[in-house]
Amino acid sequence: MTTGHDDRSACLDFVVREQPFVIRFLLRLGASAADAEDAAQEATIQAWRLAESGFWGDVHEPRGWIRKVALRHLNRPRGRRRSVVEIPMVDIPEPRAASAEGPEFTAETVSIVATLSGLPQQEGIAVALKMDGLTSAETGAFLGVSDQRARDLLKRARKRLRRQFASQDGTDDGRTS
């Protein structure tokens, strides 16, 4: 069993390391930079609350958990956003997430993000989680489906993307010769 300090320390290490990736995950699903940052911050606050209450160690698959919390916040209707809560501040280094103005957002990147956000929701989430390095088991747990269903969603998404990019390139099947 971990102590409260161990929970807080593990949580802090995790969120500092993971927050830029949570933001990138949400951007891949079509969120604006500001909304992605807000949702990632909400997930961080919820993680910290768990750590403060001594339950951070009970979170299974925290990489999927924090993305699910952030996505839930992102999808919450505007009028249902939480009111501002005072959070005690500690010296936490700023995450090094790429900004929307950075060189990472080329015209090609914008096109890819637009294409990904056009996928059916579960397929888009499966692709974004795969791009973040989560396994099919983690993706299945995130989506509440089996590992096989997660793999099937990813396979369907890849087919859709292949067709979409092929139509943009003017080729028949998306394969280069």
N, CA, C and O of each residue as an XYZ file, in Angstrom:
708
protein
N       0.854     -1.196      0.000
C       0.000      0.000      0.000
C       0.881      1.234      0.000
O       1.879      1.297      0.718
N       0.508      2.211     -0.808
C       1.290      3.440     -0.875
C       0.752      4.447      0.120
O      -0.424      4.419      0.483
N       1.625      5.330      0.551
C       1.187      6.396      1.444
C       0.627      7.529      0.618
O       0.769      7.548     -0.605
N      -0.009      8.472      1.283
C      -0.561      9.617      0.576
C       0.512     10.389     -0.172
O       0.290     10.856     -1.289
N       1.693     10.521      0.461
C       2.793     11.226     -0.200
C       3.246     10.474     -1.446
O       3.523     11.092     -2.474
N       3.323      9.156     -1.366
C       3.720      8.352     -2.535
C       2.701      8.499     -3.663
O       3.072      8.620     -4.830
N       1.412      8.487     -3.308
C       0.361      8.672     -4.308
C       0.504     10.027     -4.987
O       0.435     10.125     -6.213
N       0.704     11.064     -4.193
C       0.823     12.407     -4.760
C       2.064     12.527     -5.637
O       2.016     13.133     -6.707
N       3.147     11.964     -5.194
C       4.393     12.019     -5.962
C       4.258     11.256     -7.285
O       4.669     11.744     -8.338
N       3.679     10.062     -7.215
C       3.483      9.258     -8.434
C       2.529      9.965     -9.392
O       2.755      9.972    -10.603
N       1.486     10.547     -8.865
C       0.514     11.274     -9.683
C       1.160     12.483    -10.338
O       0.982     12.715    -11.533
N       1.902     13.244     -9.566
C       2.558     14.433    -10.095
C       3.528     14.060    -11.209
O       3.525     14.691    -12.266
N       4.345     13.059    -10.990
C       5.281     12.604    -12.023
C       4.533     12.198    -13.284
O       4.937     12.533    -14.397
N       3.445     11.478    -13.096
C       2.657     10.995    -14.226
C       2.044     12.142    -15.021
O       2.191     12.190    -16.243
N       1.360     13.065    -14.352
C       0.658     14.117    -15.098
C       1.625     15.082    -15.774
O       1.340     15.570    -16.868
N       2.758     15.364    -15.147
C       3.742     16.241    -15.782
C       4.271     15.585    -17.055
O       4.444     16.248    -18.078
N       4.522     14.295    -16.986
C       5.030     13.549    -18.142
C       3.958     13.361    -19.220
O       4.262     13.419    -20.412
N       2.729     13.138    -18.815
C       1.679     12.721    -19.752
C       0.847     13.852    -20.333
O       0.264     13.686    -21.404
N       0.771     14.999    -19.661
C      -0.138     16.060    -20.110
C       0.079     16.496    -21.560
O      -0.907     16.672    -22.275
N       1.316     16.680    -22.035
C       1.471     17.064    -23.447
C       0.890     16.023    -24.405
O       0.379     16.368    -25.470
N       0.972     14.763    -24.023
C       0.448     13.698    -24.876
C      -1.078     13.665    -24.851
O      -1.709     13.328    -25.852
N      -1.671     14.014    -23.711
C      -3.133     14.108    -23.611
C      -3.628     15.235    -24.515
O      -4.629     15.083    -25.216
N      -2.925     16.361    -24.494
C      -3.294     17.485    -25.354
C      -3.204     17.064    -26.813
O      -4.112     17.331    -27.600
N      -2.115     16.408    -27.169
C      -1.942     15.962    -28.557
C      -3.037     14.972    -28.954
O      -3.538     15.028    -30.078
N      -3.412     14.078    -28.060
C      -4.496     13.123    -28.307
C      -5.781     13.864    -28.655
O      -6.457     13.511    -29.622
N      -6.125     14.884    -27.881
C      -7.356     15.637    -28.115
C      -7.280     16.443    -29.405
O      -8.276     16.571    -30.117
N      -6.110     16.984    -29.707
C      -5.929     17.711    -30.966
C      -6.160     16.783    -32.152
O      -6.747     17.180    -33.158
N      -5.696     15.553    -32.027
C      -5.886     14.575    -33.100
C      -7.357     14.257    -33.326
O      -7.752     13.853    -34.420
N      -8.150     14.438    -32.303
C      -9.585     14.194    -32.427
C     -10.341     15.438    -32.876
O     -11.570     15.431    -32.941
N      -9.607     16.512    -33.187
C     -10.231     17.704    -33.739
C     -10.493     18.823    -32.757
O     -11.139     19.806    -33.120
N     -10.016     18.716    -31.522
C     -10.227     19.777    -30.541
C      -9.367     20.982    -30.887
O      -8.301     20.840    -31.485
N      -9.825     22.154    -30.514
C      -8.991     23.346    -30.655
C      -7.886     23.262    -29.599
O      -8.010     22.517    -28.627
N      -6.819     24.018    -29.787
C      -5.715     23.999    -28.834
C      -6.192     24.424    -27.441
O      -5.819     23.806    -26.444
N      -7.010     25.473    -27.370
C      -7.487     25.960    -26.073
C      -8.375     24.921    -25.389
O      -8.235     24.678    -24.190
N      -9.287     24.308    -26.146
C     -10.161     23.294    -25.553
C      -9.374     22.066    -25.113
O      -9.673     21.476    -24.074
N      -8.369     21.675    -25.897
C      -7.544     20.520    -25.541
C      -6.778     20.797    -24.250
O      -6.694     19.934    -23.377
N      -6.225     21.991    -24.132
C      -5.495     22.347    -22.916
C      -6.422     22.388    -21.706
O      -6.054     21.916    -20.630
N      -7.619     22.945    -21.868
C      -8.588     22.998    -20.767
C      -8.986     21.594    -20.317
O      -9.040     21.310    -19.121
N      -9.264     20.723    -21.281
C      -9.681     19.362    -20.952
C      -8.549     18.587    -20.279
O      -8.786     17.829    -19.339
N      -7.324     18.778    -20.759
C      -6.176     18.109    -20.133
C      -5.979     18.621    -18.709
O      -5.637     17.851    -17.812
N      -6.192     19.907    -18.505
C      -6.067     20.472    -17.159
C      -7.141     19.906    -16.236
O      -6.862     19.609    -15.074
N      -8.353     19.756    -16.734
C      -9.426     19.160    -15.925
C      -9.058     17.741    -15.516
O      -9.281     17.341    -14.374
N      -8.495     16.984    -16.446
C      -8.076     15.608    -16.137
C      -6.968     15.613    -15.087
O      -6.940     14.757    -14.203
N      -6.067     16.569    -15.187
C      -4.991     16.692    -14.203
C      -5.560     16.981    -12.818
O      -5.106     16.414    -11.824
N      -6.549     17.858    -12.755
C      -7.185     18.187    -11.476
C      -7.857     16.952    -10.882
O      -7.746     16.705     -9.681
N      -8.548     16.180    -11.707
C      -9.198     14.973    -11.196
C      -8.173     13.955    -10.710
O      -8.390     13.279     -9.704
N      -7.046     13.848    -11.435
C      -5.981     12.941    -11.001
C      -5.437     13.385     -9.642
O      -5.222     12.568     -8.746
N      -5.223     14.680     -9.510
C      -4.696     15.197     -8.244
C      -5.673     14.948     -7.091
O      -5.257     14.624     -5.979
N      -6.947     15.098     -7.357
C      -7.947     14.822     -6.300
C      -7.874     13.366     -5.845
O      -7.973     13.071     -4.654
N      -7.699     12.460     -6.811
C      -7.539     11.054     -6.446
C      -6.292     10.855     -5.595
O      -6.322     10.126     -4.604
N      -5.203     11.499     -5.980
C      -3.956     11.368     -5.227
C      -4.102     11.931     -3.817
O      -3.629     11.337     -2.848
N      -4.759     13.079     -3.716
C      -4.970     13.700     -2.406
C      -5.794     12.810     -1.486
O      -5.583     12.790     -0.273
N      -6.731     12.076     -2.069
C      -7.574     11.206     -1.249
C      -6.959      9.818     -1.071
O      -7.545      8.958     -0.412
N      -5.780      9.598     -1.658
C      -5.081      8.332     -1.469
C      -5.486      7.228     -2.416
O      -5.160      6.065     -2.178
N      -6.195      7.561     -3.492
C      -6.691      6.533     -4.411
C      -5.992      6.509     -5.768
O      -6.409      5.763     -6.654
N      -4.949      7.298     -5.952
C      -4.265      7.303     -7.246
C      -3.721      5.910     -7.585
O      -3.738      5.506     -8.747
N      -3.250      5.190     -6.598
C      -2.722      3.842     -6.807
C      -3.774      2.849     -7.284
O      -3.432      1.783     -7.796
N      -5.043      3.184     -7.121
C      -6.128      2.297     -7.557
C      -6.481      2.474     -9.031
O      -7.271      1.699     -9.569
N      -5.912      3.474     -9.690
C      -6.220      3.726    -11.100
C      -5.486      2.698    -11.945
O      -4.257      2.633    -11.933
N      -6.250      1.894    -12.680
C      -5.673      0.913    -13.587
C      -5.525      1.572    -14.949
O      -6.415      2.303    -15.386
N      -4.421      1.323    -15.615
C      -4.142      1.897    -16.935
C      -4.316      3.424    -16.917
O      -5.214      3.952    -17.572
N      -3.475      4.118    -16.181
C      -3.630      5.567    -16.037
C      -3.520      6.348    -17.349
O      -4.122      7.415    -17.473
N      -2.762      5.841    -18.334
C      -2.666      6.558    -19.616
C      -4.032      6.603    -20.302
O      -4.411      7.633    -20.861
N      -4.753      5.518    -20.263
C      -6.100      5.519    -20.827
C      -7.068      6.312    -19.965
O      -7.923      7.031    -20.481
N      -6.931      6.180    -18.644
C      -7.833      6.857    -17.719
C      -7.780      8.372    -17.916
O      -8.823      9.019    -18.009
N      -6.573      8.942    -17.982
C      -6.467     10.400    -18.070
C      -6.994     10.907    -19.412
O      -7.552     12.001    -19.485
N      -6.821     10.116    -20.474
C      -7.366     10.509    -21.779
C      -8.888     10.444    -21.761
O      -9.558     11.296    -22.344
N      -9.429      9.435    -21.095
C     -10.886      9.307    -21.014
C     -11.489     10.474    -20.236
O     -12.514     11.025    -20.638
N     -10.864     10.846    -19.137
C     -11.354     11.972    -18.343
C     -11.282     13.262    -19.162
O     -12.218     14.061    -19.152
N     -10.178     13.458    -19.861
C     -10.027     14.663    -20.686
C     -11.049     14.680    -21.814
O     -11.643     15.722    -22.091
N     -11.263     13.548    -22.464
C     -12.234     13.477    -23.559
C     -13.650     13.713    -23.041
O     -14.447     14.388    -23.692
N     -13.961     13.162    -21.882
C     -15.282     13.383    -21.282
C     -15.482     14.875    -21.013
O     -16.560     15.415    -21.257
N     -14.448     15.529    -20.513
C     -14.558     16.969    -20.257
C     -14.713     17.738    -21.571
O     -15.512     18.670    -21.659
N     -13.957     17.349    -22.577
C     -14.030     18.018    -23.875
C     -15.424     17.899    -24.474
O     -15.922     18.850    -25.075
N     -16.055     16.748    -24.316
C     -17.374     16.505    -24.900
C     -18.526     17.030    -24.050
O     -19.679     16.986    -24.478
N     -18.231     17.520    -22.867
C     -19.279     18.045    -21.984
C     -19.864     19.307    -22.610
O     -19.113     20.157    -23.089
N     -21.186     19.445    -22.616
C     -21.794     20.669    -23.162
C     -21.244     21.902    -22.448
O     -20.963     21.861    -21.251
N     -21.096     22.983    -23.185
C     -20.474     24.210    -22.655
C     -21.096     24.673    -21.336
O     -20.374     25.083    -20.428
N     -22.399     24.616    -21.221
C     -23.057     25.094    -20.014
C     -22.814     24.218    -18.807
O     -23.139     24.604    -17.684
N     -22.239     23.032    -19.024
C     -22.051     22.097    -17.921
C     -20.599     22.033    -17.462
O     -20.242     21.166    -16.665
N     -19.757     22.942    -17.954
C     -18.363     22.977    -17.523
C     -18.322     23.336    -16.042
O     -19.198     24.036    -15.536
N     -17.325     22.862    -15.378
C     -17.208     23.111    -13.944
C     -16.853     24.554    -13.655
O     -16.231     25.248    -14.460
N     -17.273     24.978    -12.473
C     -16.871     26.305    -12.037
C     -15.411     26.241    -11.588
O     -14.867     25.165    -11.344
N     -14.802     27.398    -11.488
C     -13.402     27.476    -11.101
C     -13.245     27.009     -9.663
O     -13.980     27.443     -8.777
N     -12.284     26.124     -9.437
C     -12.015     25.597     -8.104
C     -10.594     25.990     -7.740
O      -9.682     25.893     -8.562
N     -10.412     26.432     -6.512
C      -9.080     26.811     -6.058
C      -8.255     25.556     -5.815
O      -8.621     24.706     -5.003
N      -7.134     25.447     -6.531
C      -6.235     24.303     -6.400
C      -4.936     24.814     -5.784
O      -4.347     25.767     -6.294
N      -4.478     24.191     -4.687
C      -3.217     24.642     -4.105
C      -2.082     24.460     -5.109
O      -1.966     23.410     -5.740
N      -1.253     25.478     -5.253
C      -0.182     25.440     -6.249
C       1.120     24.948     -5.619
O       1.458     25.289     -4.485
N       1.818     24.156     -6.375
C       3.168     23.732     -6.027
C       4.031     24.041     -7.234
O       3.506     24.338     -8.308
N       5.310     23.979     -7.082
C       6.197     24.248     -8.212
C       6.180     23.072     -9.168
O       6.909     22.096     -8.995
N       5.335     23.184    -10.179
C       5.213     22.158    -11.207
C       5.760     22.746    -12.489
O       5.338     23.821    -12.914
N       6.701     22.045    -13.111
C       7.210     22.593    -14.371
C       6.119     22.604    -15.429
O       5.267     21.716    -15.468
N       6.154     23.616    -16.283
C       5.196     23.717    -17.376
C       5.425     22.573    -18.358
O       6.569     22.283    -18.707
N       4.357     21.920    -18.810
C       4.533     20.868    -19.814
C       5.027     21.471    -21.118
O       4.748     22.628    -21.433
N       5.755     20.676    -21.856
C       6.324     21.161    -23.112
C       5.510     20.649    -24.287
O       6.019     19.896    -25.118
N       4.263     21.048    -24.361
C       3.398     20.649    -25.480
C       3.640     21.590    -26.648
O       3.880     22.784    -26.467
N       3.573     21.035    -27.841
C       3.705     21.871    -29.031
C       2.479     22.763    -29.138
O       1.353     22.312    -28.931
N       2.700     24.019    -29.460
C       1.575     24.932    -29.605
C       1.009     24.825    -31.012
O       1.651     24.300    -31.922
N      -0.194     25.329    -31.167
C      -0.841     25.274    -32.476
C      -0.105     26.145    -33.486
O      -0.248     25.944    -34.692
N       0.676     27.104    -33.013
C       1.409     27.968    -33.918
C       2.767     27.384    -34.285
O       3.447     27.925    -35.157
N       3.179     26.295    -33.644
C       4.508     25.725    -33.845
C       4.659     25.085    -35.201
O       3.677     24.889    -35.916
N       5.898     24.755    -35.564
C       6.172     24.184    -36.873
C       5.528     22.813    -37.062
O       5.419     22.329    -38.189
N       5.098     22.182    -35.959
C       4.481     20.869    -36.054
C       3.159     20.925    -36.826
O       2.740     19.921    -37.402
N       2.504     22.082    -36.843
C       1.208     22.210    -37.495
C       1.373     22.739    -38.923
O       0.992     23.870    -39.226
N       1.934     21.918    -39.775
C       2.063     22.255    -41.184
C       0.720     22.042    -41.861
O      -0.216     21.537    -41.242
N       0.621     22.422    -43.116
C      -0.624     22.223    -43.863
C      -0.965     20.735    -43.917
O      -2.134     20.360    -43.829
N       0.050     19.894    -44.062
C      -0.191     18.447    -44.104
C      -0.734     17.941    -42.769
O      -1.636     17.103    -42.738
N      -0.181     18.454    -41.662
C      -0.662     18.050    -40.339
C      -2.108     18.469    -40.153
O      -2.918     17.690    -39.651
N      -2.440     19.673    -40.546
C      -3.813     20.163    -40.423
C      -4.755     19.274    -41.236
O      -5.850     18.946    -40.779
N      -4.330     18.887    -42.437
C      -5.137     18.007    -43.287
C      -5.343     16.643    -42.624
O      -6.448     16.100    -42.645
N      -4.289     16.100    -42.044
C      -4.389     14.788    -41.384
C      -5.310     14.865    -40.176
O      -6.141     13.980    -39.973
N      -5.171     15.912    -39.375
C      -6.037     16.071    -38.200
C      -7.492     16.201    -38.635
O      -8.380     15.627    -38.004
N      -7.743     16.948    -39.708
C      -9.112     17.099    -40.210
C      -9.653     15.750    -40.668
O     -10.816     15.431    -40.421
N      -8.828     14.968    -41.325
C      -9.257     13.646    -41.784
C      -9.542     12.736    -40.591
O     -10.552     12.031    -40.580
N      -8.663     12.744    -39.588
C      -8.883     11.920    -38.393
C     -10.158     12.329    -37.663
O     -10.900     11.474    -37.180
N     -10.413     13.626    -37.583
C     -11.612     14.069    -36.864
C     -12.886     13.732    -37.633
O     -13.981     13.786    -37.073
N     -12.750     13.383    -38.915
C     -13.903     12.977    -39.710
C     -14.258     11.512    -39.574
O     -15.281     11.075    -40.102
N     -13.428     10.737    -38.871
C     -13.734      9.322    -38.657
C     -14.877      9.185    -37.659
O     -15.098     10.082    -36.845
N     -15.609      8.065    -37.712
C     -16.571      7.806    -36.637
C     -15.835      7.854    -35.285
O     -14.665      7.483    -35.198
N     -16.519      8.305    -34.255
C     -15.867      8.612    -32.983
C     -14.996      7.477    -32.446
O     -13.835      7.711    -32.113
N     -15.522      6.256    -32.352
C     -14.728      5.180    -31.777
C     -13.515      4.852    -32.632
O     -12.453      4.535    -32.096
N     -13.652      4.921    -33.953
C     -12.516      4.661    -34.829
C     -11.464      5.753    -34.667
O     -10.270      5.458    -34.613
N     -11.890      6.997    -34.590
C     -10.953      8.099    -34.397
C     -10.198      7.981    -33.087
O      -8.992      8.225    -33.025
N     -10.918      7.606    -32.040
C     -10.279      7.420    -30.739
C      -9.276      6.268    -30.812
O      -8.175      6.373    -30.272
N      -9.646      5.176    -31.473
C      -8.741      4.023    -31.596
C      -7.449      4.424    -32.306
O      -6.361      4.026    -31.891
N      -7.569      5.210    -33.373
C      -6.376      5.660    -34.104
C      -5.534      6.583    -33.231
O      -4.315      6.424    -33.157
N      -6.170      7.544    -32.570
C      -5.434      8.489    -31.732
C      -4.717      7.775    -30.584
O      -3.586      8.124    -30.248
N      -5.367      6.783    -29.987
C      -4.724      6.018    -28.913
C      -3.559      5.199    -29.444
O      -2.524      5.094    -28.786
N      -3.716      4.619    -30.624
C      -2.624      3.855    -31.250
C      -1.441      4.777    -31.524
O      -0.289      4.405    -31.299
N      -1.733      5.979    -32.010
C      -0.665      6.952    -32.276
C       0.057      7.348    -30.989
O       1.224      7.737    -31.023
N      -0.636      7.250    -29.859
C      -0.028      7.548    -28.561
C       0.672      6.332    -27.964
O       1.235      6.414    -26.873
N       0.641      5.203    -28.672
C       1.362      4.020    -28.210
C       0.581      3.115    -27.281
O       1.166      2.207    -26.690
N      -0.720      3.325    -27.129
C      -1.499      2.445    -26.278
C      -1.777      1.139    -27.019
O      -1.931      1.129    -28.240
N      -1.839      0.057    -26.282
C      -2.081     -1.264    -26.853
C      -3.569     -1.438    -27.146
O      -4.395     -0.622    -26.738
N      -3.898     -2.523    -27.863
C      -5.313     -2.792    -28.128
C      -6.049     -3.100    -26.829
O      -7.234     -2.792    -26.706
N      -5.370     -3.698    -25.867
C      -6.005     -3.964    -24.568
C      -6.337     -2.641    -23.862
O      -7.421     -2.487    -23.301
N      -5.397     -1.694    -23.896
C      -5.640     -0.392    -23.278
C      -6.732      0.360    -24.030
O      -7.580      1.009    -23.417
N      -6.710      0.273    -25.356
C      -7.744      0.931    -26.164
C      -9.104      0.315    -25.873
O     -10.095      1.029    -25.721
N      -9.151     -1.016    -25.797
C     -10.404     -1.694    -25.470
C     -10.941     -1.265    -24.121
O     -12.138     -1.018    -23.971
N     -10.047     -1.176    -23.128
C     -10.479     -0.736    -21.797
C     -10.993      0.698    -21.846
O     -11.991      1.026    -21.204
N     -10.320      1.543    -22.599
C     -10.731      2.941    -22.748
C     -12.131      3.029    -23.332
O     -12.974      3.780    -22.839
N     -12.375      2.253    -24.389
C     -13.656      2.315    -25.095
C     -14.723      1.410    -24.479
O     -15.893      1.487    -24.854
N     -14.323      0.556    -23.537
C     -15.277     -0.364    -22.932
C     -15.653     -1.509    -23.855
O     -16.781     -2.002    -23.825
N     -14.680     -1.935    -24.690
C     -14.900     -3.040    -25.625
C     -13.768     -4.054    -25.462
O     -12.804     -3.805    -24.737
N     -13.889     -5.187    -26.132
C     -12.846     -6.216    -26.052
C     -11.607     -5.790    -26.845
O     -11.651     -4.861    -27.651
N     -10.501     -6.499    -26.592
C      -9.271     -6.255    -27.362
C      -9.542     -6.451    -28.847
O      -9.096     -5.659    -29.676
N     -10.274     -7.507    -29.179
C     -10.554     -7.803    -30.586
C     -11.378     -6.693    -31.224
O     -11.113     -6.301    -32.360
N     -12.354     -6.194    -30.519
C     -13.175     -5.100    -31.047
C     -12.312     -3.853    -31.272
O     -12.491     -3.144    -32.263
N     -11.385     -3.589    -30.361
C     -10.483     -2.450    -30.521
C      -9.620     -2.626    -31.773
O      -9.417     -1.673    -32.525
N      -9.113     -3.835    -31.995
C      -8.323     -4.101    -33.199
C      -9.179     -3.941    -34.457
O      -8.712     -3.409    -35.465
N     -10.436     -4.402    -34.397
C     -11.345     -4.264    -35.538
C     -11.627     -2.791    -35.852
O     -11.670     -2.401    -37.018
N     -11.817     -1.981    -34.817
C     -12.046     -0.546    -35.017
C     -10.841      0.102    -35.698
O     -10.988      0.922    -36.603
N      -9.663     -0.279    -35.250
C      -8.446      0.266    -35.834
C      -8.303     -0.173    -37.291
O      -7.902      0.614    -38.148
N      -8.628     -1.416    -37.558
C      -8.541     -1.939    -38.937
C      -9.509     -1.179    -39.857
O      -9.144     -0.792    -40.967
N     -10.746     -0.970    -39.384
C     -11.723     -0.223    -40.176
C     -11.283      1.217    -40.403
O     -11.442      1.767    -41.493
N     -10.730      1.812    -39.360
C     -10.262      3.196    -39.474
C      -9.136      3.293    -40.497
O      -9.095      4.227    -41.298
N      -8.233      2.333    -40.466
C      -7.131      2.351    -41.435
C      -7.658      2.234    -42.863
O      -7.153      2.899    -43.768
N      -8.668      1.395    -43.068
C      -9.264      1.266    -44.407
C      -9.888      2.590    -44.847
O      -9.700      3.028    -45.982
N     -10.629      3.222    -43.939
C     -11.249      4.512    -44.263
C     -10.183      5.555    -44.603
O     -10.309      6.303    -45.573
N      -9.140      5.584    -43.787
C      -8.082      6.565    -44.010
C      -7.364      6.307    -45.329
O      -7.044      7.241    -46.064
N      -7.118      5.047    -45.617
C      -6.464      4.693    -46.878
C      -7.304      5.184    -48.061
O      -6.777      5.767    -49.009
N      -8.625      4.939    -47.992
C      -9.519      5.396    -49.064
C      -9.540      6.922    -49.140
O      -9.505      7.497    -50.228
N      -9.598      7.562    -47.996
C      -9.648      9.030    -47.960
C      -8.385      9.628    -48.565
O      -8.462     10.528    -49.402
N      -7.230      9.137    -48.148
C      -5.981      9.681    -48.673
C      -5.807      9.327    -50.142
O      -5.221     10.098    -50.902
N      -6.314      8.162    -50.548
C      -6.232      7.776    -51.963
C      -7.067      8.725    -52.810
O      -6.649      9.120    -53.898
N      -8.237      9.089    -52.318
C      -9.081     10.000    -53.094
C      -8.453     11.393    -53.170
O      -8.626     12.099    -54.164
N      -7.730     11.787    -52.131
C      -7.047     13.080    -52.143
C      -5.872     13.063    -53.124
O      -5.574     14.066    -53.772
N      -5.200     11.886    -53.223
C      -4.045     11.756    -54.115
C      -4.449     11.439    -55.544
O      -3.645     11.572    -56.466
N      -5.700     11.019    -55.728
C      -6.169     10.660    -57.047
C      -5.757      9.261    -57.474
O      -5.803      8.940    -58.662
N      -5.350      8.411    -56.511
C      -5.013      7.028    -56.831
C      -6.196      6.146    -56.554
O      -7.162      6.578    -55.926
N      -6.138      4.905    -57.017
C      -7.272      3.985    -56.862
C      -7.379      3.428    -55.453
O      -8.472      3.395    -54.888
N      -6.278      2.994    -54.880
C      -6.367      2.269    -53.613
C      -5.529      2.836    -52.500
O      -5.460      2.242    -51.424
N      -4.895      3.954    -52.716
C      -4.105      4.569    -51.669
C      -2.686      4.032    -51.589
O      -1.914      4.465    -50.733
N      -2.328      3.104    -52.454
C      -0.980      2.538    -52.449
C      -0.145      3.257    -53.493
O      -0.628      3.632    -54.561
N       1.095      3.433    -53.157
C       2.001      4.073    -54.125
C       2.629      2.987    -54.973
O       2.823      1.861    -54.515
N       2.945      3.330    -56.212
C       3.532      2.307    -57.083
C       5.019      2.328    -57.050
O       5.663      1.528    -57.730
